[in-house]
Structure formats: structure tokens, C-alpha cells
Amino acid sequence: MKLNNKIILVTGGSSGIGLSSALMLKEKGATVIITGRNKEKLEKAAEENGLIGFVSDVSKEAEVKQLFQSILKQFGTLDVLINNAGFGYFELLENVNVEKFNDVLQTNVIGAALAAKEASKIFKEKNGGDIINIASTAATKGFAGGTSYVASKFALRGMTECWRAELRPYNIRVILINPSEVQTDFVVNSGRPERNFNPTKLVGEDIAHAIVSALEMENRGFITELTVFATNPKD
Ligand SMILES: NC(=O)c1ccc[n+]([C@@H]2O[C@H](COP(=O)([O-])OP(=O)(O)OC[C@H]3O[C@@H](n4cnc5c(N)ncnc54)[C@H](OP(=O)(O)O)[C@@H]3O)[C@@H](O)[C@H]2O)c1
């Protein structure tokens, strides 16, 4: 589909993969709405880049409903939802904190479902639309310390299949993208030490490119799942 003049919502678009994707979609002529919980960070990202910012926490149902009401009021419709908001929490099983585990699930799983639920109502009514879920290679393979995050991304991958089965008859494409390590604030935001920039590893623009490519394919077809690795990462 042509991205020109499309109305696109990127949850968690105030930094990292979400912001890079929002910028690339805007360059393609789309109107891009970004969300996040931190008002100052969101407003800065929106103002500096010509994006529309709405403070909205995907883990809170009332805020998600309010967000979609505002989008419909201001733009009249929505064409694409990019379920990108998410964060990690990494701890060995014996040390897993249940409250933090729940927080991860509430954003990465329930939050994605809440946004998709509202988007699906709009898309079913107009018989078309796209949902892109940003999962991870952690949605395909577990690792030590990954209990909470891996559980959340496997769940997102599973929900993707359910939504696809429900929504395909309405011409709605539900696409999963699995980035491997991408150099964003993700590591620091999950409580781990900052890593030095490594030019051989992925950056947000690489995932933005995957998103744009998947969306630009003619609507008669769609890519179900796309996994993105760095070609030859050096440590
Ligand atoms: N970086 C990687 O290596 C990597 C690899 C695979 C997949 N991913 C996935 O890619 C997505 C984006 O991560 P990133 O690497 O770009 O990290 P990031 O730079 O930390 O960005 C995360 C974004 O999500 C927002 N966010 C977090 N919780 C939210 C909530 N409850 N409601 C609304 N917004 C929320 C953050 O803003 P606020 O904090 O202000 O809310 C921020 O805009 C995540 O789903 C992550 O799991 C990342």
C-alpha cells in the first residue's frame, strides 16, 4: 500500500525503534501519532520531528480508549497500528519479582491487546487496516534470565496468530516483526548497564526499514513474520 496520507499510530514512539519508525513513515508522507508515558520526552520527540504526540500508557485501558477517541476525533480514522511500546526485565528464575513480571506482561501483552482491540473495531468497520506487532527474537527462543520478557514476547507472537485468524477476512493484515538486539535505550531502561555503540549491530532505522517494507507491499499479500538480525555483529 502507499503510505502517503495514511494515519499511523506508533505506541512507544518517543524513542528507539518507535521513533525511528515514526520518522521513516513520516518521510513516506504519513501522518504519524506517537505515544509514551513520559510527557516531557514525548513532547520533545513530537515537536522536534513534526509528529503528533499523545501521552498514553498502553497498560491502562482507560488511557488506550481515550487515545483512540482522540485520534478518531482529530483524524476521523486510523490506517495502521504499530504495537511497539514495551520494555524488558531480566532476572534469573529464582530472583524473579512477581510485581515486575506483571508490569512487563501488562505493557508488552495486555497493552498490545488493548490497542489492537480498539484498532480492530475501526479496521473491521472500514474493511481494511494493518497491525504490526514488534515482538523480538525472544519470541522465538528462550535464554537464561529471560523468564518475564520471553514470556511476554512469546505471548505477543501467539496473540498475533489469533488476531490474524480473526481479522484476515476483513482485509486486515497482522504482521509480526522480531528484531534481535537493537541499539536503543532498551538496555538501560531494563536496568542493565549502558553498552558502547557498535557499528556492526542493528539500529532503530533497520527495524523502521523492515516495517516500511512490510507495509508498502500491495495489500493483496502480506508478510506474516519478519525476523531481523545484524549480518555479522562483532563484540
Ligand atoms: N532494543 C532491542 O534490542 C529490542 C529487540 C527486540 C525487540 N525490541 C522491542 O522493541 C520495542 C521498542 O523498544 P526500544 O528498543 O525502542 O526501547 P526504548 O528506546 O526503551 O523505547 C520504548 C518506548 O516504549 C515506550 N513505553 C514503554 N512502556 C510503555 C507503556 N506502558 N505505554 C506507552 N509507551 C510505553 C517508551 O516511552 P515511556 O518510557 O515514556 O513510556 C519508549 O517510547 C519494545 O517492544 C521492545 O521489546 C527491542
The ligand as an ORCA input file, in Angstrom:
! r2SCAN-3c Opt
* xyz 0 1
  N      16.230     -2.762     21.535
  C      16.203     -4.066     21.347
  O      17.250     -4.750     21.390
  C      14.904     -4.739     21.015
  C      14.973     -6.005     20.418
  C      13.794     -6.674     20.121
  C      12.578     -6.069     20.391
  N      12.528     -4.840     20.985
  C      11.212     -4.261     21.263
  O      11.084     -3.053     20.557
  C      10.151     -2.205     21.239
  C      10.738     -0.818     21.374
  O      11.899     -0.893     22.203
  P      13.159      0.063     22.014
  O      14.334     -0.800     21.830
  O      12.884      1.124     21.034
  O      13.282      0.663     23.500
  P      13.106      2.153     24.079
  O      14.022      3.095     23.386
  O      13.223      1.994     25.567
  O      11.625      2.576     23.676
  C      10.490      2.089     24.337
  C       9.337      3.022     24.053
  O       8.140      2.475     24.625
  C       7.549      3.449     25.496
  N       6.788      2.711     26.515
  C       7.242      1.798     27.402
  N       6.223      1.351     28.147
  C       5.096      1.983     27.703
  C       3.725      1.950     28.078
  N       3.281      1.176     29.082
  N       2.857      2.715     27.392
  C       3.277      3.507     26.378
  N       4.548      3.602     26.000
  C       5.447      2.845     26.665
  C       8.724      4.285     25.986
  O       8.366      5.581     26.436
  P       7.977      5.859     28.018
  O       9.008      5.153     28.830
  O       7.980      7.328     28.141
  O       6.615      5.283     28.192
  C       9.517      4.405     24.691
  O       8.940      5.359     23.816
  C       9.815     -2.905     22.557
  O       8.592     -3.587     22.442
  C      10.951     -3.901     22.710
  O      10.567     -5.032     23.466
  C      13.669     -4.165     21.289
*
